[in-house]
Amino acid sequence: MTSQDYKTVLYRQEDGSWVAEIPAIPGCYALMESRDSALAELTQVFIMIANEGHTEGQAPSS
């Protein structure tokens, strides 16, 4: 799965910064100065969270 498989919410804050988030995944959000930067950073956050979940699901090595 990729971040494209999830609903993404994008909104602008009062200070002009942009937030992009995937509400279905706790902690999967990005706060950046521009809309495009927020979306690009969200993709990186999604990958990081996905990789952490994959690592946690692996059997510990001995």
PQR file with spaces between the fields and no chain letter, atoms N, CA, C, O and H, PARSE charges and radii, in Angstrom:
ATOM       1  N    MET     1       0.837   -1.188    0.000 -0.4000 1.5000
ATOM       2  CA   MET     1       0.000    0.000    0.000 -0.0000 2.0000
ATOM       3  C    MET     1       0.880    1.248    0.000  0.5500 1.7000
ATOM       4  O    MET     1       2.013    1.241    0.481 -0.5500 1.4000
ATOM       5  N    THR     2       0.322    2.302   -0.550 -0.4000 1.5000
ATOM       6  CA   THR     2       1.014    3.590   -0.559 -0.0000 2.0000
ATOM       7  C    THR     2       0.110    4.636    0.082  0.5500 1.7000
ATOM       8  O    THR     2      -1.051    4.359    0.383 -0.5500 1.4000
ATOM       9  H    THR     2      -0.599    2.307   -0.940  0.4000 1.0000
ATOM      10  N    SER     3       0.633    5.812    0.284 -0.4000 1.5000
ATOM      11  CA   SER     3      -0.173    6.896    0.859 -0.0000 2.0000
ATOM      12  C    SER     3      -1.341    7.257   -0.056  0.5500 1.7000
ATOM      13  O    SER     3      -2.344    7.803    0.403 -0.5500 1.4000
ATOM      14  H    SER     3       1.576    6.036    0.040  0.4000 1.0000
ATOM      15  N    GLN     4      -1.215    6.954   -1.347 -0.4000 1.5000
ATOM      16  CA   GLN     4      -2.290    7.226   -2.311 -0.0000 2.0000
ATOM      17  C    GLN     4      -3.524    6.364   -2.050  0.5500 1.7000
ATOM      18  O    GLN     4      -4.611    6.681   -2.534 -0.5500 1.4000
ATOM      19  H    GLN     4      -0.400    6.510   -1.720  0.4000 1.0000
ATOM      20  N    ASP     5      -3.370    5.284   -1.296 -0.4000 1.5000
ATOM      21  CA   ASP     5      -4.482    4.390   -0.995 -0.0000 2.0000
ATOM      22  C    ASP     5      -5.339    4.897    0.167  0.5500 1.7000
ATOM      23  O    ASP     5      -6.357    4.286    0.492 -0.5500 1.4000
ATOM      24  H    ASP     5      -2.487    5.027   -0.904  0.4000 1.0000
ATOM      25  N    TYR     6      -4.944    5.990    0.788 -0.4000 1.5000
ATOM      26  CA   TYR     6      -5.647    6.547    1.936 -0.0000 2.0000
ATOM      27  C    TYR     6      -6.187    7.941    1.623  0.5500 1.7000
ATOM      28  O    TYR     6      -5.652    8.665    0.784 -0.5500 1.4000
ATOM      29  H    TYR     6      -4.117    6.486    0.524  0.4000 1.0000
ATOM      30  N    LYS     7      -7.249    8.287    2.316 -0.4000 1.5000
ATOM      31  CA   LYS     7      -7.796    9.638    2.199 -0.0000 2.0000
ATOM      32  C    LYS     7      -6.818   10.613    2.856  0.5500 1.7000
ATOM      33  O    LYS     7      -6.385   10.406    3.990 -0.5500 1.4000
ATOM      34  H    LYS     7      -7.684    7.699    2.998  0.4000 1.0000
ATOM      35  N    THR     8      -6.481   11.670    2.131 -0.4000 1.5000
ATOM      36  CA   THR     8      -5.589   12.704    2.639 -0.0000 2.0000
ATOM      37  C    THR     8      -6.388   13.979    2.872  0.5500 1.7000
ATOM      38  O    THR     8      -7.180   14.386    2.022 -0.5500 1.4000
ATOM      39  H    THR     8      -6.833   11.838    1.210  0.4000 1.0000
ATOM      40  N    VAL     9      -6.182   14.602    4.015 -0.4000 1.5000
ATOM      41  CA   VAL     9      -6.826   15.862    4.342 -0.0000 2.0000
ATOM      42  C    VAL     9      -5.747   16.946    4.302  0.5500 1.7000
ATOM      43  O    VAL     9      -4.665   16.780    4.864 -0.5500 1.4000
ATOM      44  H    VAL     9      -5.538   14.271    4.706  0.4000 1.0000
ATOM      45  N    LEU    10      -6.054   18.039    3.638 -0.4000 1.5000
ATOM      46  CA   LEU    10      -5.108   19.140    3.481 -0.0000 2.0000
ATOM      47  C    LEU    10      -5.810   20.429    3.864  0.5500 1.7000
ATOM      48  O    LEU    10      -6.891   20.724    3.354 -0.5500 1.4000
ATOM      49  H    LEU    10      -6.933   18.174    3.181  0.4000 1.0000
ATOM      50  N    TYR    11      -5.207   21.198    4.757 -0.4000 1.5000
ATOM      51  CA   TYR    11      -5.809   22.470    5.141 -0.0000 2.0000
ATOM      52  C    TYR    11      -4.740   23.484    5.517  0.5500 1.7000
ATOM      53  O    TYR    11      -3.611   23.138    5.864 -0.5500 1.4000
ATOM      54  H    TYR    11      -4.329   20.959    5.172  0.4000 1.0000
ATOM      55  N    ARG    12      -5.139   24.743    5.434 -0.4000 1.5000
ATOM      56  CA   ARG    12      -4.236   25.848    5.744 -0.0000 2.0000
ATOM      57  C    ARG    12      -4.564   26.383    7.133  0.5500 1.7000
ATOM      58  O    ARG    12      -5.733   26.553    7.480 -0.5500 1.4000
ATOM      59  H    ARG    12      -6.056   25.023    5.152  0.4000 1.0000
ATOM      60  N    GLN    13      -3.539   26.644    7.915 -0.4000 1.5000
ATOM      61  CA   GLN    13      -3.718   27.188    9.258 -0.0000 2.0000
ATOM      62  C    GLN    13      -3.754   28.714    9.207  0.5500 1.7000
ATOM      63  O    GLN    13      -3.432   29.327    8.190 -0.5500 1.4000
ATOM      64  H    GLN    13      -2.590   26.506    7.633  0.4000 1.0000
ATOM      65  N    GLU    14      -4.146   29.299   10.313 -0.4000 1.5000
ATOM      66  CA   GLU    14      -4.243   30.756   10.384 -0.0000 2.0000
ATOM      67  C    GLU    14      -2.919   31.459   10.112  0.5500 1.7000
ATOM      68  O    GLU    14      -2.905   32.566    9.574 -0.5500 1.4000
ATOM      69  H    GLU    14      -4.408   28.801   11.139  0.4000 1.0000
ATOM      70  N    ASP    15      -1.816   30.830   10.475 -0.4000 1.5000
ATOM      71  CA   ASP    15      -0.505   31.450   10.262 -0.0000 2.0000
ATOM      72  C    ASP    15       0.010   31.286    8.830  0.5500 1.7000
ATOM      73  O    ASP    15       1.104   31.745    8.504 -0.5500 1.4000
ATOM      74  H    ASP    15      -1.828   29.931   10.912  0.4000 1.0000
ATOM      75  N    GLY    16      -0.788   30.627    7.971 -0.4000 1.5000
ATOM      76  CA   GLY    16      -0.406   30.453    6.580 -0.0000 2.0000
ATOM      77  C    GLY    16       0.280   29.139    6.269  0.5500 1.7000
ATOM      78  O    GLY    16       0.486   28.819    5.099 -0.5500 1.4000
ATOM      79  H    GLY    16      -1.677   30.254    8.236  0.4000 1.0000
ATOM      80  N    SER    17       0.639   28.365    7.288 -0.4000 1.5000
ATOM      81  CA   SER    17       1.275   27.071    7.048 -0.0000 2.0000
ATOM      82  C    SER    17       0.215   26.045    6.621  0.5500 1.7000
ATOM      83  O    SER    17      -0.983   26.240    6.830 -0.5500 1.4000
ATOM      84  H    SER    17       0.471   28.625    8.239  0.4000 1.0000
ATOM      85  N    TRP    18       0.684   24.968    6.028 -0.4000 1.5000
ATOM      86  CA   TRP    18      -0.205   23.925    5.527 -0.0000 2.0000
ATOM      87  C    TRP    18      -0.026   22.633    6.317  0.5500 1.7000
ATOM      88  O    TRP    18       1.088   22.276    6.700 -0.5500 1.4000
ATOM      89  H    TRP    18       1.657   24.809    5.859  0.4000 1.0000
ATOM      90  N    VAL    19      -1.141   21.937    6.554 -0.4000 1.5000
ATOM      91  CA   VAL    19      -1.128   20.641    7.203 -0.0000 2.0000
ATOM      92  C    VAL    19      -1.685   19.624    6.216  0.5500 1.7000
ATOM      93  O    VAL    19      -2.739   19.840    5.619 -0.5500 1.4000
ATOM      94  H    VAL    19      -2.046   22.227    6.242  0.4000 1.0000
ATOM      95  N    ALA    20      -0.979   18.526    6.049 -0.4000 1.5000
ATOM      96  CA   ALA    20      -1.456   17.389    5.272 -0.0000 2.0000
ATOM      97  C    ALA    20      -1.460   16.207    6.229  0.5500 1.7000
ATOM      98  O    ALA    20      -0.487   15.978    6.947 -0.5500 1.4000
ATOM      99  H    ALA    20      -0.122   18.351    6.534  0.4000 1.0000
ATOM     100  N    GLU    21      -2.555   15.457    6.239 -0.4000 1.5000
ATOM     101  CA   GLU    21      -2.620   14.321    7.146 -0.0000 2.0000
ATOM     102  C    GLU    21      -3.436   13.182    6.556  0.5500 1.7000
ATOM     103  O    GLU    21      -4.284   13.378    5.685 -0.5500 1.4000
ATOM     104  H    GLU    21      -3.346   15.643    5.656  0.4000 1.0000
ATOM     105  N    ILE    22      -3.155   12.000    7.054 -0.4000 1.5000
ATOM     106  CA   ILE    22      -3.936   10.812    6.738 -0.0000 2.0000
ATOM     107  C    ILE    22      -4.617   10.427    8.046  0.5500 1.7000
ATOM     108  O    ILE    22      -3.999    9.793    8.901 -0.5500 1.4000
ATOM     109  H    ILE    22      -2.466   11.842    7.762  0.4000 1.0000
ATOM     110  N    PRO    23      -5.891   10.806    8.211 -0.5600 1.5000
ATOM     111  CA   PRO    23      -6.588   10.592    9.484  0.2800 2.0000
ATOM     112  C    PRO    23      -6.643    9.124    9.930  0.5500 1.7000
ATOM     113  O    PRO    23      -6.707    8.856   11.130 -0.5500 1.4000
ATOM     114  N    ALA    24      -6.620    8.192    9.011 -0.4000 1.5000
ATOM     115  CA   ALA    24      -6.717    6.769    9.352 -0.0000 2.0000
ATOM     116  C    ALA    24      -5.462    6.225   10.030  0.5500 1.7000
ATOM     117  O    ALA    24      -5.487    5.135   10.600 -0.5500 1.4000
ATOM     118  H    ALA    24      -6.568    8.409    8.036  0.4000 1.0000
ATOM     119  N    ILE    25      -4.358    6.985    9.968 -0.4000 1.5000
ATOM     120  CA   ILE    25      -3.095    6.519   10.536 -0.0000 2.0000
ATOM     121  C    ILE    25      -2.639    7.516   11.608  0.5500 1.7000
ATOM     122  O    ILE    25      -2.225    8.628   11.282 -0.5500 1.4000
ATOM     123  H    ILE    25      -4.337    7.871    9.505  0.4000 1.0000
ATOM     124  N    PRO    26      -2.713    7.124   12.881 -0.5600 1.5000
ATOM     125  CA   PRO    26      -2.302    8.035   13.948  0.2800 2.0000
ATOM     126  C    PRO    26      -0.868    8.538   13.753  0.5500 1.7000
ATOM     127  O    PRO    26       0.046    7.756   13.490 -0.5500 1.4000
ATOM     128  N    GLY    27      -0.691    9.835   13.883 -0.4000 1.5000
ATOM     129  CA   GLY    27       0.636   10.428   13.772 -0.0000 2.0000
ATOM     130  C    GLY    27       1.112   10.670   12.353  0.5500 1.7000
ATOM     131  O    GLY    27       2.238   11.123   12.150 -0.5500 1.4000
ATOM     132  H    GLY    27      -1.433   10.470   14.096  0.4000 1.0000
ATOM     133  N    CYS    28       0.279   10.377   11.373 -0.4000 1.5000
ATOM     134  CA   CYS    28       0.695   10.541    9.974 -0.0000 2.0000
ATOM     135  C    CYS    28       0.222   11.903    9.469  0.5500 1.7000
ATOM     136  O    CYS    28      -0.854   12.039    8.886 -0.5500 1.4000
ATOM     137  H    CYS    28      -0.636   10.008   11.538  0.4000 1.0000
ATOM     138  N    TYR    29       1.065   12.902    9.715 -0.4000 1.5000
ATOM     139  CA   TYR    29       0.750   14.260    9.282 -0.0000 2.0000
ATOM     140  C    TYR    29       2.039   15.021    9.035  0.5500 1.7000
ATOM     141  O    TYR    29       3.114   14.616    9.478 -0.5500 1.4000
ATOM     142  H    TYR    29       1.938   12.792   10.189  0.4000 1.0000
ATOM     143  N    ALA    30       1.915   16.133    8.316 -0.4000 1.5000
ATOM     144  CA   ALA    30       3.064   16.995    8.045 -0.0000 2.0000
ATOM     145  C    ALA    30       2.605   18.442    8.105  0.5500 1.7000
ATOM     146  O    ALA    30       1.516   18.772    7.635 -0.5500 1.4000
ATOM     147  H    ALA    30       1.042   16.462    7.956  0.4000 1.0000
ATOM     148  N    LEU    31       3.413   19.285    8.668 -0.4000 1.5000
ATOM     149  CA   LEU    31       3.162   20.720    8.770 -0.0000 2.0000
ATOM     150  C    LEU    31       4.311   21.432    8.072  0.5500 1.7000
ATOM     151  O    LEU    31       5.462   21.340    8.497 -0.5500 1.4000
ATOM     152  H    LEU    31       4.298   19.016    9.049  0.4000 1.0000
ATOM     153  N    MET    32       3.986   22.147    6.990 -0.4000 1.5000
ATOM     154  CA   MET    32       5.031   22.800    6.197 -0.0000 2.0000
ATOM     155  C    MET    32       4.560   24.184    5.743  0.5500 1.7000
ATOM     156  O    MET    32       3.397   24.548    5.916 -0.5500 1.4000
ATOM     157  H    MET    32       3.051   22.222    6.645  0.4000 1.0000
ATOM     158  N    GLU    33       5.476   24.936    5.168 -0.4000 1.5000
ATOM     159  CA   GLU    33       5.185   26.292    4.717 -0.0000 2.0000
ATOM     160  C    GLU    33       4.311   26.351    3.467  0.5500 1.7000
ATOM     161  O    GLU    33       3.564   27.311    3.280 -0.5500 1.4000
ATOM     162  H    GLU    33       6.421   24.641    5.028  0.4000 1.0000
ATOM     163  N    SER    34       4.397   25.334    2.609 -0.4000 1.5000
ATOM     164  CA   SER    34       3.614   25.354    1.371 -0.0000 2.0000
ATOM     165  C    SER    34       2.805   24.062    1.242  0.5500 1.7000
ATOM     166  O    SER    34       3.108   23.046    1.867 -0.5500 1.4000
ATOM     167  H    SER    34       5.004   24.554    2.760  0.4000 1.0000
ATOM     168  N    ARG    35       1.781   24.139    0.421 -0.4000 1.5000
ATOM     169  CA   ARG    35       0.910   22.982    0.168 -0.0000 2.0000
ATOM     170  C    ARG    35       1.721   21.820   -0.407  0.5500 1.7000
ATOM     171  O    ARG    35       1.624   20.691    0.074 -0.5500 1.4000
ATOM     172  H    ARG    35       1.535   24.964   -0.087  0.4000 1.0000
ATOM     173  N    ASP    36       2.516   22.100   -1.431 -0.4000 1.5000
ATOM     174  CA   ASP    36       3.310   21.054   -2.072 -0.0000 2.0000
ATOM     175  C    ASP    36       4.319   20.429   -1.119  0.5500 1.7000
ATOM     176  O    ASP    36       4.537   19.218   -1.146 -0.5500 1.4000
ATOM     177  H    ASP    36       2.595   23.017   -1.822  0.4000 1.0000
ATOM     178  N    SER    37       4.927   21.247   -0.284 -0.4000 1.5000
ATOM     179  CA   SER    37       5.898   20.736    0.693 -0.0000 2.0000
ATOM     180  C    SER    37       5.218   19.834    1.718  0.5500 1.7000
ATOM     181  O    SER    37       5.768   18.806    2.113 -0.5500 1.4000
ATOM     182  H    SER    37       4.750   22.231   -0.262  0.4000 1.0000
ATOM     183  N    ALA    38       4.024   20.223    2.142 -0.4000 1.5000
ATOM     184  CA   ALA    38       3.282   19.407    3.116 -0.0000 2.0000
ATOM     185  C    ALA    38       2.934   18.044    2.528  0.5500 1.7000
ATOM     186  O    ALA    38       3.064   17.023    3.204 -0.5500 1.4000
ATOM     187  H    ALA    38       3.577   21.058    1.821  0.4000 1.0000
ATOM     188  N    LEU    39       2.494   18.025    1.276 -0.4000 1.5000
ATOM     189  CA   LEU    39       2.157   16.753    0.635 -0.0000 2.0000
ATOM     190  C    LEU    39       3.392   15.884    0.435  0.5500 1.7000
ATOM     191  O    LEU    39       3.334   14.671    0.638 -0.5500 1.4000
ATOM     192  H    LEU    39       2.388   18.854    0.728  0.4000 1.0000
ATOM     193  N    ALA    40       4.501   16.485    0.041 -0.4000 1.5000
ATOM     194  CA   ALA    40       5.742   15.725   -0.145 -0.0000 2.0000
ATOM     195  C    ALA    40       6.233   15.157    1.183  0.5500 1.7000
ATOM     196  O    ALA    40       6.663   14.005    1.251 -0.5500 1.4000
ATOM     197  H    ALA    40       4.549   17.470   -0.124  0.4000 1.0000
ATOM     198  N    GLU    41       6.167   15.959    2.226 -0.4000 1.5000
ATOM     199  CA   GLU    41       6.607   15.501    3.548 -0.0000 2.0000
ATOM     200  C    GLU    41       5.679   14.406    4.076  0.5500 1.7000
ATOM     201  O    GLU    41       6.138   13.468    4.728 -0.5500 1.4000
ATOM     202  H    GLU    41       5.818   16.895    2.171  0.4000 1.0000
ATOM     203  N    LEU    42       4.382   14.520    3.800 -0.4000 1.5000
ATOM     204  CA   LEU    42       3.433   13.493    4.235 -0.0000 2.0000
ATOM     205  C    LEU    42       3.803   12.132    3.629  0.5500 1.7000
ATOM     206  O    LEU    42       3.709   11.106    4.303 -0.5500 1.4000
ATOM     207  H    LEU    42       4.009   15.282    3.271  0.4000 1.0000
ATOM     208  N    THR    43       4.210   12.128    2.395 -0.4000 1.5000
ATOM     209  CA   THR    43       4.630   10.881    1.752 -0.0000 2.0000
ATOM     210  C    THR    43       5.806   10.271    2.505  0.5500 1.7000
ATOM     211  O    THR    43       5.845    9.060    2.720 -0.5500 1.4000
ATOM     212  H    THR    43       4.286   12.962    1.848  0.4000 1.0000
ATOM     213  N    GLN    44       6.764   11.104    2.906 -0.4000 1.5000
ATOM     214  CA   GLN    44       7.925   10.608    3.646 -0.0000 2.0000
ATOM     215  C    GLN    44       7.528   10.092    5.030  0.5500 1.7000
ATOM     216  O    GLN    44       8.043    9.072    5.488 -0.5500 1.4000
ATOM     217  H    GLN    44       6.733   12.088    2.732  0.4000 1.0000
ATOM     218  N    VAL    45       6.613   10.799    5.691 -0.4000 1.5000
ATOM     219  CA   VAL    45       6.137   10.359    7.009 -0.0000 2.0000
ATOM     220  C    VAL    45       5.422    9.013    6.875  0.5500 1.7000
ATOM     221  O    VAL    45       5.614    8.120    7.700 -0.5500 1.4000
ATOM     222  H    VAL    45       6.195   11.628    5.318  0.4000 1.0000
ATOM     223  N    PHE    46       4.603    8.872    5.840 -0.4000 1.5000
ATOM     224  CA   PHE    46       3.895    7.617    5.601 -0.0000 2.0000
ATOM     225  C    PHE    46       4.892    6.463    5.433  0.5500 1.7000
ATOM     226  O    PHE    46       4.717    5.396    6.022 -0.5500 1.4000
ATOM     227  H    PHE    46       4.447    9.598    5.170  0.4000 1.0000
ATOM     228  N    ILE    47       5.919    6.679    4.641 -0.4000 1.5000
ATOM     229  CA   ILE    47       6.933    5.644    4.416 -0.0000 2.0000
ATOM     230  C    ILE    47       7.627    5.280    5.726  0.5500 1.7000
ATOM     231  O    ILE    47       7.856    4.102    6.003 -0.5500 1.4000
ATOM     232  H    ILE    47       6.061    7.546    4.163  0.4000 1.0000
ATOM     233  N    MET    48       7.959    6.276    6.519 -0.4000 1.5000
ATOM     234  CA   MET    48       8.618    6.030    7.801 -0.0000 2.0000
ATOM     235  C    MET    48       7.719    5.193    8.723  0.5500 1.7000
ATOM     236  O    MET    48       8.182    4.235    9.341 -0.5500 1.4000
ATOM     237  H    MET    48       7.773    7.233    6.294  0.4000 1.0000
ATOM     238  N    ILE    49       6.443    5.556    8.811 -0.4000 1.5000
ATOM     239  CA   ILE    49       5.510    4.815    9.666 -0.0000 2.0000
ATOM     240  C    ILE    49       5.331    3.394    9.137  0.5500 1.7000
ATOM     241  O    ILE    49       5.309    2.444    9.919 -0.5500 1.4000
ATOM     242  H    ILE    49       6.067    6.335    8.309  0.4000 1.0000
ATOM     243  N    ALA    50       5.203    3.240    7.831 -0.4000 1.5000
ATOM     244  CA   ALA    50       5.051    1.910    7.236 -0.0000 2.0000
ATOM     245  C    ALA    50       6.272    1.045    7.524  0.5500 1.7000
ATOM     246  O    ALA    50       6.133   -0.136    7.840 -0.5500 1.4000
ATOM     247  H    ALA    50       5.220    4.012    7.196  0.4000 1.0000
ATOM     248  N    ASN    51       7.460    1.618    7.418 -0.4000 1.5000
ATOM     249  CA   ASN    51       8.693    0.869    7.695 -0.0000 2.0000
ATOM     250  C    ASN    51       8.795    0.474    9.162  0.5500 1.7000
ATOM     251  O    ASN    51       9.265   -0.619    9.477 -0.5500 1.4000
ATOM     252  H    ASN    51       7.573    2.578    7.161  0.4000 1.0000
ATOM     253  N    GLU    52       8.359    1.349   10.062 -0.4000 1.5000
ATOM     254  CA   GLU    52       8.381    1.025   11.490 -0.0000 2.0000
ATOM     255  C    GLU    52       7.436   -0.125   11.778  0.5500 1.7000
ATOM     256  O    GLU    52       7.772   -1.024   12.550 -0.5500 1.4000
ATOM     257  H    GLU    52       7.977    2.237    9.806  0.4000 1.0000
ATOM     258  N    GLY    53       6.264   -0.112   11.173 -0.4000 1.5000
ATOM     259  CA   GLY    53       5.308   -1.194   11.375 -0.0000 2.0000
ATOM     260  C    GLY    53       5.828   -2.509   10.848  0.5500 1.7000
ATOM     261  O    GLY    53       5.617   -3.553   11.465 -0.5500 1.4000
ATOM     262  H    GLY    53       5.991    0.618   10.546  0.4000 1.0000
ATOM     263  N    HIS    54       6.506   -2.473    9.714 -0.4000 1.5000
ATOM     264  CA   HIS    54       7.089   -3.688    9.132 -0.0000 2.0000
ATOM     265  C    HIS    54       8.175   -4.238   10.057  0.5500 1.7000
ATOM     266  O    HIS    54       8.249   -5.447   10.273 -0.5500 1.4000
ATOM     267  H    HIS    54       6.677   -1.625    9.213  0.4000 1.0000
ATOM     268  N    THR    55       9.002   -3.375   10.593 -0.4000 1.5000
ATOM     269  CA   THR    55      10.077   -3.792   11.483 -0.0000 2.0000
ATOM     270  C    THR    55       9.506   -4.382   12.778  0.5500 1.7000
ATOM     271  O    THR    55       9.991   -5.405   13.261 -0.5500 1.4000
ATOM     272  H    THR    55       8.942   -2.392   10.417  0.4000 1.0000
ATOM     273  N    GLU    56       8.479   -3.737   13.335 -0.4000 1.5000
ATOM     274  CA   GLU    56       7.896   -4.225   14.580 -0.0000 2.0000
ATOM     275  C    GLU    56       7.222   -5.574   14.383  0.5500 1.7000
ATOM     276  O    GLU    56       7.139   -6.362   15.325 -0.5500 1.4000
ATOM     277  H    GLU    56       8.085   -2.906   12.942  0.4000 1.0000
ATOM     278  N    GLY    57       6.740   -5.853   13.183 -0.4000 1.5000
ATOM     279  CA   GLY    57       6.054   -7.110   12.918 -0.0000 2.0000
ATOM     280  C    GLY    57       6.993   -8.275   12.656  0.5500 1.7000
ATOM     281  O    GLY    57       6.540   -9.416   12.562 -0.5500 1.4000
ATOM     282  H    GLY    57       6.807   -5.213   12.418  0.4000 1.0000
ATOM     283  N    GLN    58       8.272   -8.020   12.537 -0.4000 1.5000
ATOM     284  CA   GLN    58       9.233   -9.081   12.267 -0.0000 2.0000
ATOM     285  C    GLN    58       9.618   -9.796   13.551  0.5500 1.7000
ATOM     286  O    GLN    58       9.616   -9.214   14.635 -0.5500 1.4000
ATOM     287  H    GLN    58       8.639   -7.093   12.614  0.4000 1.0000
ATOM     288  N    ALA    59       9.941  -11.047   13.402 -0.4000 1.5000
ATOM     289  CA   ALA    59      10.413  -11.808   14.560 -0.0000 2.0000
ATOM     290  C    ALA    59      11.792  -11.293   14.977  0.5500 1.7000
ATOM     291  O    ALA    59      12.637  -11.016   14.126 -0.5500 1.4000
ATOM     292  H    ALA    59       9.943  -11.519   12.521  0.4000 1.0000
ATOM     293  N    PRO    60      12.017  -11.168   16.271 -0.5600 1.5000
ATOM     294  CA   PRO    60      13.335  -10.705   16.726  0.2800 2.0000
ATOM     295  C    PRO    60      14.431  -11.684   16.332  0.5500 1.7000
ATOM     296  O    PRO    60      14.234  -12.899   16.355 -0.5500 1.4000
ATOM     297  N    SER    61      15.588  -11.140   15.971 -0.4000 1.5000
ATOM     298  CA   SER    61      16.711  -11.999   15.606 -0.0000 2.0000
ATOM     299  C    SER    61      17.442  -12.433   16.868  0.5500 1.7000
ATOM     300  O    SER    61      17.464  -11.705   17.861 -0.5500 1.4000
ATOM     301  H    SER    61      15.748  -10.153   15.952  0.4000 1.0000
ATOM     302  N    SER    62      18.037  -13.615   16.829 -0.4000 1.5000
ATOM     303  CA   SER    62      18.734  -14.128   18.011 -0.0000 2.0000
ATOM     304  C    SER    62      20.226  -13.991   17.898  0.5500 1.7000
ATOM     305  O    SER    62      20.953  -14.378   18.813 -0.5500 1.4000
ATOM     306  H    SER    62      18.019  -14.206   16.023  0.4000 1.0000
